[in-house]
Amino acid sequence: MLAAVFGAAVLLAVFHWLGWNVPWIGWIVAKAGIKLAVGGFAGLAVGFAWLRARLRTGAGS
């Protein structure tokens, strides 16, 4: 997934360097960034809750 993100960033940098305008790209990047931030935070919260529950269960055994 990181390779795809970095590949897209390089592609956008090349477009910018060539002076090409890519319509709506700012909106798409902002929307994707917001979704990634919210999804990442939710994933961390779920992961920490799972880990805490697992540690509690393991400590009692």
All heavy atoms as TSV, in Angstrom:
chain	resi	resn	atom	element	x	y	z
A	1	MET	N	N	0.826	-1.186	0.000
A	1	MET	CA	C	0.000	0.000	0.000
A	1	MET	C	C	0.871	1.251	0.000
A	1	MET	O	O	0.560	2.215	-0.683
A	1	MET	CB	C	-0.912	-0.010	1.223
A	1	MET	CG	C	-1.877	1.145	1.232
A	1	MET	SD	S	-3.087	0.906	2.509
A	1	MET	CE	C	-3.208	2.542	3.111
A	2	LEU	N	N	1.949	1.215	0.778
A	2	LEU	CA	C	2.838	2.374	0.808
A	2	LEU	C	C	3.482	2.606	-0.553
A	2	LEU	O	O	3.688	3.754	-0.950
A	2	LEU	CB	C	3.917	2.189	1.872
A	2	LEU	CG	C	3.476	2.403	3.312
A	2	LEU	CD1	C	4.620	2.086	4.260
A	2	LEU	CD2	C	2.999	3.814	3.526
A	3	ALA	N	N	3.789	1.536	-1.256
A	3	ALA	CA	C	4.389	1.683	-2.583
A	3	ALA	C	C	3.425	2.403	-3.526
A	3	ALA	O	O	3.844	3.246	-4.319
A	3	ALA	CB	C	4.757	0.317	-3.145
A	4	ALA	N	N	2.142	2.098	-3.430
A	4	ALA	CA	C	1.146	2.764	-4.279
A	4	ALA	C	C	1.037	4.239	-3.927
A	4	ALA	O	O	0.949	5.096	-4.817
A	4	ALA	CB	C	-0.207	2.084	-4.127
A	5	VAL	N	N	1.073	4.553	-2.644
A	5	VAL	CA	C	0.990	5.952	-2.210
A	5	VAL	C	C	2.216	6.727	-2.684
A	5	VAL	O	O	2.103	7.832	-3.222
A	5	VAL	CB	C	0.840	6.034	-0.676
A	5	VAL	CG1	C	0.975	7.472	-0.183
A	5	VAL	CG2	C	-0.495	5.453	-0.251
A	6	PHE	N	N	3.395	6.151	-2.486
A	6	PHE	CA	C	4.615	6.831	-2.911
A	6	PHE	C	C	4.691	6.938	-4.436
A	6	PHE	O	O	5.163	7.939	-4.967
A	6	PHE	CB	C	5.855	6.131	-2.361
A	6	PHE	CG	C	6.042	6.350	-0.889
A	6	PHE	CD1	C	6.324	5.282	-0.060
A	6	PHE	CD2	C	5.937	7.605	-0.329
A	6	PHE	CE1	C	6.499	5.463	1.290
A	6	PHE	CE2	C	6.109	7.797	1.029
A	6	PHE	CZ	C	6.385	6.724	1.845
A	7	GLY	N	N	4.224	5.913	-5.129
A	7	GLY	CA	C	4.189	5.975	-6.589
A	7	GLY	C	C	3.284	7.084	-7.086
A	7	GLY	O	O	3.625	7.818	-8.014
A	8	ALA	N	N	2.121	7.230	-6.450
A	8	ALA	CA	C	1.206	8.305	-6.824
A	8	ALA	C	C	1.817	9.663	-6.516
A	8	ALA	O	O	1.671	10.620	-7.296
A	8	ALA	CB	C	-0.121	8.147	-6.093
A	9	ALA	N	N	2.521	9.774	-5.390
A	9	ALA	CA	C	3.165	11.041	-5.038
A	9	ALA	C	C	4.239	11.408	-6.055
A	9	ALA	O	O	4.364	12.575	-6.454
A	9	ALA	CB	C	3.760	10.951	-3.640
A	10	VAL	N	N	5.015	10.435	-6.478
A	10	VAL	CA	C	6.052	10.694	-7.488
A	10	VAL	C	C	5.411	11.114	-8.808
A	10	VAL	O	O	5.869	12.046	-9.470
A	10	VAL	CB	C	6.956	9.454	-7.673
A	10	VAL	CG1	C	7.847	9.598	-8.894
A	10	VAL	CG2	C	7.787	9.222	-6.425
A	11	LEU	N	N	4.335	10.436	-9.181
A	11	LEU	CA	C	3.632	10.780	-10.415
A	11	LEU	C	C	3.096	12.211	-10.363
A	11	LEU	O	O	3.234	12.973	-11.321
A	11	LEU	CB	C	2.497	9.788	-10.659
A	11	LEU	CG	C	1.723	9.949	-11.966
A	11	LEU	CD1	C	2.642	9.706	-13.158
A	11	LEU	CD2	C	0.552	8.997	-11.999
A	12	LEU	N	N	2.506	12.588	-9.238
A	12	LEU	CA	C	1.999	13.952	-9.092
A	12	LEU	C	C	3.139	14.972	-9.117
A	12	LEU	O	O	2.987	16.065	-9.672
A	12	LEU	CB	C	1.201	14.081	-7.793
A	12	LEU	CG	C	-0.143	13.370	-7.782
A	12	LEU	CD1	C	-0.770	13.471	-6.400
A	12	LEU	CD2	C	-1.068	13.954	-8.829
A	13	ALA	N	N	4.274	14.614	-8.511
A	13	ALA	CA	C	5.425	15.518	-8.538
A	13	ALA	C	C	5.927	15.724	-9.963
A	13	ALA	O	O	6.289	16.835	-10.355
A	13	ALA	CB	C	6.537	14.973	-7.646
A	14	VAL	N	N	5.940	14.650	-10.745
A	14	VAL	CA	C	6.367	14.768	-12.148
A	14	VAL	C	C	5.396	15.639	-12.930
A	14	VAL	O	O	5.801	16.504	-13.704
A	14	VAL	CB	C	6.504	13.367	-12.789
A	14	VAL	CG1	C	6.678	13.465	-14.295
A	14	VAL	CG2	C	7.671	12.623	-12.174
A	15	PHE	N	N	4.090	15.441	-12.712
A	15	PHE	CA	C	3.094	16.287	-13.382
A	15	PHE	C	C	3.295	17.749	-13.015
A	15	PHE	O	O	3.228	18.632	-13.862
A	15	PHE	CB	C	1.679	15.859	-13.011
A	15	PHE	CG	C	1.198	14.624	-13.725
A	15	PHE	CD1	C	0.155	13.885	-13.207
A	15	PHE	CD2	C	1.776	14.190	-14.903
A	15	PHE	CE1	C	-0.307	12.747	-13.855
A	15	PHE	CE2	C	1.334	13.062	-15.556
A	15	PHE	CZ	C	0.297	12.341	-15.025
A	16	HIS	N	N	3.550	18.011	-11.733
A	16	HIS	CA	C	3.759	19.390	-11.288
A	16	HIS	C	C	5.024	19.965	-11.918
A	16	HIS	O	O	5.045	21.114	-12.356
A	16	HIS	CB	C	3.852	19.429	-9.766
A	16	HIS	CG	C	4.087	20.792	-9.216
A	16	HIS	ND1	N	3.130	21.764	-9.241
A	16	HIS	CD2	C	5.175	21.345	-8.643
A	16	HIS	CE1	C	3.617	22.868	-8.698
A	16	HIS	NE2	N	4.866	22.630	-8.332
A	17	TRP	N	N	6.081	19.170	-11.986
A	17	TRP	CA	C	7.340	19.633	-12.556
A	17	TRP	C	C	7.179	19.953	-14.039
A	17	TRP	O	O	7.778	20.899	-14.546
A	17	TRP	CB	C	8.402	18.558	-12.343
A	17	TRP	CG	C	9.751	18.912	-12.886
A	17	TRP	CD1	C	10.573	19.889	-12.438
A	17	TRP	CD2	C	10.408	18.287	-13.979
A	17	TRP	NE1	N	11.714	19.909	-13.186
A	17	TRP	CE2	C	11.642	18.936	-14.149
A	17	TRP	CE3	C	10.079	17.242	-14.833
A	17	TRP	CZ2	C	12.544	18.571	-15.123
A	17	TRP	CZ3	C	10.984	16.876	-15.800
A	17	TRP	CH2	C	12.197	17.538	-15.947
A	18	LEU	N	N	6.369	19.160	-14.735
A	18	LEU	CA	C	6.137	19.403	-16.155
A	18	LEU	C	C	5.174	20.571	-16.395
A	18	LEU	O	O	5.031	21.025	-17.521
A	18	LEU	CB	C	5.575	18.145	-16.823
A	18	LEU	CG	C	6.535	16.968	-16.935
A	18	LEU	CD1	C	5.803	15.744	-17.468
A	18	LEU	CD2	C	7.719	17.311	-17.825
A	19	GLY	N	N	4.538	21.036	-15.341
A	19	GLY	CA	C	3.616	22.148	-15.478
A	19	GLY	C	C	2.216	21.732	-15.904
A	19	GLY	O	O	1.414	22.569	-16.309
A	20	TRP	N	N	1.924	20.442	-15.803
A	20	TRP	CA	C	0.592	19.970	-16.185
A	20	TRP	C	C	-0.359	20.155	-15.022
A	20	TRP	O	O	-0.018	19.883	-13.876
A	20	TRP	CB	C	0.622	18.494	-16.562
A	20	TRP	CG	C	1.410	18.187	-17.789
A	20	TRP	CD1	C	1.943	19.073	-18.663
A	20	TRP	CD2	C	1.783	16.893	-18.259
A	20	TRP	NE1	N	2.616	18.407	-19.655
A	20	TRP	CE2	C	2.529	17.080	-19.440
A	20	TRP	CE3	C	1.547	15.610	-17.802
A	20	TRP	CZ2	C	3.037	16.014	-20.154
A	20	TRP	CZ3	C	2.055	14.550	-18.517
A	20	TRP	CH2	C	2.790	14.761	-19.682
A	21	ASN	N	N	-1.559	20.571	-15.326
A	21	ASN	CA	C	-2.590	20.687	-14.308
A	21	ASN	C	C	-3.443	19.433	-14.322
A	21	ASN	O	O	-3.904	18.999	-15.363
A	21	ASN	CB	C	-3.491	21.898	-14.573
A	21	ASN	CG	C	-2.778	23.195	-14.278
A	21	ASN	OD1	O	-1.893	23.234	-13.445
A	21	ASN	ND2	N	-3.170	24.252	-14.954
A	22	VAL	N	N	-3.615	18.854	-13.164
A	22	VAL	CA	C	-4.460	17.678	-13.028
A	22	VAL	C	C	-5.706	18.126	-12.269
A	22	VAL	O	O	-5.635	18.379	-11.070
A	22	VAL	CB	C	-3.728	16.549	-12.269
A	22	VAL	CG1	C	-4.607	15.325	-12.157
A	22	VAL	CG2	C	-2.416	16.223	-12.960
A	23	PRO	N	N	-6.840	18.268	-12.971
A	23	PRO	CA	C	-8.026	18.788	-12.291
A	23	PRO	C	C	-8.531	17.854	-11.198
A	23	PRO	O	O	-8.437	16.641	-11.324
A	23	PRO	CB	C	-9.054	18.919	-13.418
A	23	PRO	CG	C	-8.551	18.057	-14.515
A	23	PRO	CD	C	-7.068	17.949	-14.355
A	24	TRP	N	N	-9.040	18.440	-10.159
A	24	TRP	CA	C	-9.646	17.755	-9.023
A	24	TRP	C	C	-8.662	16.956	-8.180
A	24	TRP	O	O	-9.066	16.299	-7.232
A	24	TRP	CB	C	-10.778	16.821	-9.461
A	24	TRP	CG	C	-11.928	17.554	-10.062
A	24	TRP	CD1	C	-12.168	17.729	-11.382
A	24	TRP	CD2	C	-12.973	18.224	-9.386
A	24	TRP	NE1	N	-13.302	18.455	-11.574
A	24	TRP	CE2	C	-13.820	18.771	-10.354
A	24	TRP	CE3	C	-13.282	18.420	-8.042
A	24	TRP	CZ2	C	-14.950	19.504	-10.016
A	24	TRP	CZ3	C	-14.402	19.136	-7.713
A	24	TRP	CH2	C	-15.216	19.669	-8.687
A	25	ILE	N	N	-7.371	16.993	-8.489
A	25	ILE	CA	C	-6.433	16.138	-7.763
A	25	ILE	C	C	-6.304	16.571	-6.304
A	25	ILE	O	O	-6.177	15.739	-5.414
A	25	ILE	CB	C	-5.062	16.055	-8.476
A	25	ILE	CG1	C	-4.284	14.825	-8.013
A	25	ILE	CG2	C	-4.255	17.297	-8.252
A	25	ILE	CD1	C	-4.893	13.549	-8.435
A	26	GLY	N	N	-6.349	17.879	-6.061
A	26	GLY	CA	C	-6.265	18.359	-4.680
A	26	GLY	C	C	-7.438	17.869	-3.844
A	26	GLY	O	O	-7.277	17.447	-2.697
A	27	TRP	N	N	-8.622	17.886	-4.442
A	27	TRP	CA	C	-9.822	17.430	-3.737
A	27	TRP	C	C	-9.729	15.935	-3.456
A	27	TRP	O	O	-10.059	15.480	-2.368
A	27	TRP	CB	C	-11.055	17.751	-4.586
A	27	TRP	CG	C	-12.333	17.289	-3.978
A	27	TRP	CD1	C	-13.020	17.909	-2.983
A	27	TRP	CD2	C	-13.062	16.125	-4.317
A	27	TRP	NE1	N	-14.143	17.185	-2.689
A	27	TRP	CE2	C	-14.193	16.084	-3.489
A	27	TRP	CE3	C	-12.871	15.103	-5.247
A	27	TRP	CZ2	C	-15.129	15.064	-3.569
A	27	TRP	CZ3	C	-13.802	14.090	-5.319
A	27	TRP	CH2	C	-14.913	14.082	-4.493
A	28	ILE	N	N	-9.261	15.173	-4.432
A	28	ILE	CA	C	-9.153	13.719	-4.271
A	28	ILE	C	C	-8.117	13.382	-3.196
A	28	ILE	O	O	-8.349	12.531	-2.344
A	28	ILE	CB	C	-8.791	13.054	-5.614
A	28	ILE	CG1	C	-9.963	13.186	-6.585
A	28	ILE	CG2	C	-8.420	11.598	-5.415
A	28	ILE	CD1	C	-9.621	12.778	-8.006
A	29	VAL	N	N	-6.980	14.072	-3.212
A	29	VAL	CA	C	-5.932	13.806	-2.230
A	29	VAL	C	C	-6.412	14.175	-0.826
A	29	VAL	O	O	-6.181	13.446	0.138
A	29	VAL	CB	C	-4.644	14.571	-2.602
A	29	VAL	CG1	C	-3.644	14.542	-1.473
A	29	VAL	CG2	C	-4.039	13.984	-3.869
A	30	ALA	N	N	-7.106	15.313	-0.707
A	30	ALA	CA	C	-7.612	15.730	0.603
A	30	ALA	C	C	-8.641	14.731	1.129
A	30	ALA	O	O	-8.616	14.362	2.306
A	30	ALA	CB	C	-8.227	17.117	0.506
A	31	LYS	N	N	-9.543	14.286	0.266
A	31	LYS	CA	C	-10.565	13.328	0.686
A	31	LYS	C	C	-9.919	12.009	1.106
A	31	LYS	O	O	-10.287	11.425	2.127
A	31	LYS	CB	C	-11.559	13.110	-0.452
A	31	LYS	CG	C	-12.751	12.303	-0.063
A	31	LYS	CD	C	-13.763	12.256	-1.186
A	31	LYS	CE	C	-14.962	11.433	-0.784
A	31	LYS	NZ	N	-15.966	11.365	-1.831
A	32	ALA	N	N	-8.959	11.537	0.337
A	32	ALA	CA	C	-8.274	10.290	0.673
A	32	ALA	C	C	-7.481	10.437	1.972
A	32	ALA	O	O	-7.444	9.511	2.791
A	32	ALA	CB	C	-7.355	9.870	-0.467
A	33	GLY	N	N	-6.861	11.589	2.171
A	33	GLY	CA	C	-6.113	11.831	3.404
A	33	GLY	C	C	-7.000	11.818	4.628
A	33	GLY	O	O	-6.637	11.261	5.669
A	34	ILE	N	N	-8.181	12.420	4.506
A	34	ILE	CA	C	-9.116	12.424	5.631
A	34	ILE	C	C	-9.580	11.005	5.944
A	34	ILE	O	O	-9.622	10.588	7.097
A	34	ILE	CB	C	-10.308	13.346	5.331
A	34	ILE	CG1	C	-9.841	14.806	5.328
A	34	ILE	CG2	C	-11.439	13.143	6.331
A	34	ILE	CD1	C	-10.861	15.773	4.793
A	35	LYS	N	N	-9.908	10.240	4.900
A	35	LYS	CA	C	-10.352	8.864	5.118
A	35	LYS	C	C	-9.238	8.030	5.740
A	35	LYS	O	O	-9.485	7.208	6.628
A	35	LYS	CB	C	-10.805	8.237	3.806
A	35	LYS	CG	C	-12.143	8.743	3.342
A	35	LYS	CD	C	-12.575	8.031	2.084
A	35	LYS	CE	C	-13.939	8.531	1.651
A	35	LYS	NZ	N	-14.433	7.827	0.475
A	36	LEU	N	N	-8.007	8.222	5.282
A	36	LEU	CA	C	-6.884	7.469	5.826
A	36	LEU	C	C	-6.644	7.832	7.284
A	36	LEU	O	O	-6.394	6.955	8.117
A	36	LEU	CB	C	-5.633	7.737	4.990
A	36	LEU	CG	C	-4.390	6.946	5.340
A	36	LEU	CD1	C	-4.647	5.463	5.119
A	36	LEU	CD2	C	-3.226	7.398	4.500
A	37	ALA	N	N	-6.755	9.119	7.624
A	37	ALA	CA	C	-6.537	9.545	9.006
A	37	ALA	C	C	-7.612	8.979	9.930
A	37	ALA	O	O	-7.309	8.454	11.005
A	37	ALA	CB	C	-6.520	11.073	9.078
A	38	VAL	N	N	-8.865	9.080	9.522
A	38	VAL	CA	C	-9.962	8.569	10.355
A	38	VAL	C	C	-9.887	7.051	10.454
A	38	VAL	O	O	-10.030	6.487	11.541
A	38	VAL	CB	C	-11.323	9.033	9.796
A	38	VAL	CG1	C	-12.469	8.342	10.513
A	38	VAL	CG2	C	-11.458	10.543	9.915
A	39	GLY	N	N	-9.656	6.380	9.328
A	39	GLY	CA	C	-9.555	4.926	9.344
A	39	GLY	C	C	-8.374	4.446	10.160
A	39	GLY	O	O	-8.462	3.451	10.886
A	40	GLY	N	N	-7.257	5.146	10.055
A	40	GLY	CA	C	-6.075	4.774	10.836
A	40	GLY	C	C	-6.305	4.935	12.325
A	40	GLY	O	O	-5.920	4.075	13.122
A	41	PHE	N	N	-6.959	6.033	12.711
A	41	PHE	CA	C	-7.248	6.249	14.125
A	41	PHE	C	C	-8.207	5.192	14.644
A	41	PHE	O	O	-8.019	4.646	15.734
A	41	PHE	CB	C	-7.844	7.648	14.331
A	41	PHE	CG	C	-8.141	7.954	15.769
A	41	PHE	CD1	C	-7.113	8.215	16.656
A	41	PHE	CD2	C	-9.438	7.961	16.232
A	41	PHE	CE1	C	-7.377	8.488	17.978
A	41	PHE	CE2	C	-9.718	8.227	17.553
A	41	PHE	CZ	C	-8.687	8.498	18.432
A	42	ALA	N	N	-9.240	4.880	13.862
A	42	ALA	CA	C	-10.200	3.843	14.271
A	42	ALA	C	C	-9.497	2.488	14.379
A	42	ALA	O	O	-9.748	1.724	15.313
A	42	ALA	CB	C	-11.360	3.774	13.283
A	43	GLY	N	N	-8.614	2.189	13.430
A	43	GLY	CA	C	-7.868	0.933	13.478
A	43	GLY	C	C	-6.974	0.839	14.699
A	43	GLY	O	O	-6.882	-0.223	15.328
A	44	LEU	N	N	-6.329	1.932	15.052
A	44	LEU	CA	C	-5.492	1.933	16.260
A	44	LEU	C	C	-6.333	1.733	17.513
A	44	LEU	O	O	-5.946	0.991	18.413
A	44	LEU	CB	C	-4.719	3.254	16.367
A	44	LEU	CG	C	-3.490	3.380	15.488
A	44	LEU	CD1	C	-2.901	4.778	15.612
A	44	LEU	CD2	C	-2.450	2.345	15.880
A	45	ALA	N	N	-7.484	2.390	17.572
A	45	ALA	CA	C	-8.358	2.248	18.742
A	45	ALA	C	C	-8.826	0.802	18.890
A	45	ALA	O	O	-8.805	0.243	19.997
A	45	ALA	CB	C	-9.553	3.191	18.621
A	46	VAL	N	N	-9.230	0.181	17.794
A	46	VAL	CA	C	-9.672	-1.214	17.842
A	46	VAL	C	C	-8.508	-2.126	18.219
A	46	VAL	O	O	-8.653	-3.051	19.021
A	46	VAL	CB	C	-10.293	-1.626	16.489
A	46	VAL	CG1	C	-10.507	-3.132	16.421
A	46	VAL	CG2	C	-11.592	-0.887	16.263
A	47	GLY	N	N	-7.339	-1.866	17.644
A	47	GLY	CA	C	-6.164	-2.680	17.955
A	47	GLY	C	C	-5.759	-2.584	19.411
A	47	GLY	O	O	-5.442	-3.597	20.042
A	48	PHE	N	N	-5.786	-1.382	19.976
A	48	PHE	CA	C	-5.445	-1.223	21.391
A	48	PHE	C	C	-6.474	-1.889	22.291
A	48	PHE	O	O	-6.118	-2.488	23.297
A	48	PHE	CB	C	-5.304	0.258	21.758
A	48	PHE	CG	C	-3.993	0.853	21.316
A	48	PHE	CD1	C	-3.951	2.110	20.744
A	48	PHE	CD2	C	-2.798	0.168	21.480
A	48	PHE	CE1	C	-2.759	2.659	20.336
A	48	PHE	CE2	C	-1.595	0.714	21.072
A	48	PHE	CZ	C	-1.572	1.970	20.502
A	49	ALA	N	N	-7.754	-1.788	21.940
A	49	ALA	CA	C	-8.799	-2.443	22.737
A	49	ALA	C	C	-8.617	-3.962	22.700
A	49	ALA	O	O	-8.741	-4.637	23.737
A	49	ALA	CB	C	-10.174	-2.044	22.218
A	50	TRP	N	N	-8.316	-4.507	21.534
A	50	TRP	CA	C	-8.098	-5.943	21.401
A	50	TRP	C	C	-6.881	-6.376	22.223
A	50	TRP	O	O	-6.911	-7.379	22.928
A	50	TRP	CB	C	-7.912	-6.303	19.930
A	50	TRP	CG	C	-7.560	-7.744	19.716
A	50	TRP	CD1	C	-8.405	-8.802	19.711
A	50	TRP	CD2	C	-6.242	-8.262	19.505
A	50	TRP	NE1	N	-7.703	-9.967	19.491
A	50	TRP	CE2	C	-6.369	-9.655	19.367
A	50	TRP	CE3	C	-4.982	-7.694	19.416
A	50	TRP	CZ2	C	-5.276	-10.483	19.147
A	50	TRP	CZ3	C	-3.888	-8.512	19.196
A	50	TRP	CH2	C	-4.048	-9.881	19.064
A	51	LEU	N	N	-5.798	-5.595	22.129
A	51	LEU	CA	C	-4.577	-5.934	22.856
A	51	LEU	C	C	-4.805	-5.865	24.361
A	51	LEU	O	O	-4.353	-6.736	25.107
A	51	LEU	CB	C	-3.449	-4.983	22.445
A	51	LEU	CG	C	-2.078	-5.254	23.028
A	51	LEU	CD1	C	-1.589	-6.631	22.603
A	51	LEU	CD2	C	-1.097	-4.190	22.578
A	52	ARG	N	N	-5.529	-4.843	24.815
A	52	ARG	CA	C	-5.811	-4.710	26.241
A	52	ARG	C	C	-6.654	-5.892	26.733
A	52	ARG	O	O	-6.378	-6.453	27.790
A	52	ARG	CB	C	-6.543	-3.399	26.506
A	52	ARG	CG	C	-6.735	-3.141	27.973
A	52	ARG	CD	C	-7.301	-1.783	28.302
A	52	ARG	NE	N	-7.674	-0.995	27.143
A	52	ARG	CZ	C	-8.724	-0.189	27.093
A	52	ARG	NH1	N	-9.498	-0.067	28.123
A	52	ARG	NH2	N	-8.976	0.521	26.006
A	53	ALA	N	N	-7.658	-6.277	25.961
A	53	ALA	CA	C	-8.493	-7.407	26.342
A	53	ALA	C	C	-7.679	-8.693	26.360
A	53	ALA	O	O	-7.848	-9.533	27.250
A	53	ALA	CB	C	-9.676	-7.533	25.390
A	54	ARG	N	N	-6.805	-8.839	25.405
A	54	ARG	CA	C	-5.983	-10.057	25.336
A	54	ARG	C	C	-5.000	-10.122	26.499
A	54	ARG	O	O	-4.769	-11.187	27.073
A	54	ARG	CB	C	-5.246	-10.093	24.011
A	54	ARG	CG	C	-4.411	-11.319	23.855
A	54	ARG	CD	C	-4.141	-11.624	22.437
A	54	ARG	NE	N	-3.274	-12.777	22.378
A	54	ARG	CZ	C	-3.484	-13.807	21.633
A	54	ARG	NH1	N	-4.534	-13.828	20.842
A	54	ARG	NH2	N	-2.665	-14.826	21.614
A	55	LEU	N	N	-4.423	-8.985	26.873
A	55	LEU	CA	C	-3.491	-8.973	27.993
A	55	LEU	C	C	-4.197	-9.253	29.318
A	55	LEU	O	O	-3.645	-9.906	30.191
A	55	LEU	CB	C	-2.758	-7.632	28.050
A	55	LEU	CG	C	-1.731	-7.394	26.944
A	55	LEU	CD1	C	-1.146	-5.999	27.040
A	55	LEU	CD2	C	-0.618	-8.428	26.999
A	56	ARG	N	N	-5.429	-8.730	29.460
A	56	ARG	CA	C	-6.195	-9.008	30.667
A	56	ARG	C	C	-6.522	-10.493	30.775
A	56	ARG	O	O	-6.438	-11.082	31.851
A	56	ARG	CB	C	-7.496	-8.210	30.674
A	56	ARG	CG	C	-7.320	-6.792	31.054
A	56	ARG	CD	C	-8.667	-6.123	31.179
A	56	ARG	NE	N	-8.481	-4.690	31.349
A	56	ARG	CZ	C	-9.438	-3.815	31.227
A	56	ARG	NH1	N	-10.668	-4.214	30.916
A	56	ARG	NH2	N	-9.205	-2.535	31.398
A	57	THR	N	N	-6.908	-11.089	29.666
A	57	THR	CA	C	-7.244	-12.508	29.655
A	57	THR	C	C	-5.999	-13.345	29.937
A	57	THR	O	O	-6.052	-14.313	30.699
A	57	THR	CB	C	-7.850	-12.919	28.294
A	57	THR	OG1	O	-8.969	-12.077	28.025
A	57	THR	CG2	C	-8.289	-14.348	28.294
A	58	GLY	N	N	-4.895	-12.972	29.331
A	58	GLY	CA	C	-3.642	-13.715	29.531
A	58	GLY	C	C	-3.086	-13.573	30.924
A	58	GLY	O	O	-2.501	-14.491	31.475
A	59	ALA	N	N	-3.275	-12.406	31.544
A	59	ALA	CA	C	-2.739	-12.183	32.892
A	59	ALA	C	C	-3.506	-12.993	33.927
A	59	ALA	O	O	-2.932	-13.418	34.923
A	59	ALA	CB	C	-2.805	-10.695	33.236
A	60	GLY	N	N	-4.798	-13.243	33.693
A	60	GLY	CA	C	-5.598	-14.001	34.654
A	60	GLY	C	C	-5.362	-15.495	34.571
A	60	GLY	O	O	-5.643	-16.230	35.499
A	61	SER	N	N	-4.799	-15.972	33.489
A	61	SER	CA	C	-4.612	-17.419	33.310
A	61	SER	C	C	-3.391	-17.910	34.041
A	61	SER	O	O	-2.370	-17.343	34.053
A	61	SER	CB	C	-4.463	-17.769	31.831
A	61	SER	OG	O	-5.646	-17.422	31.150
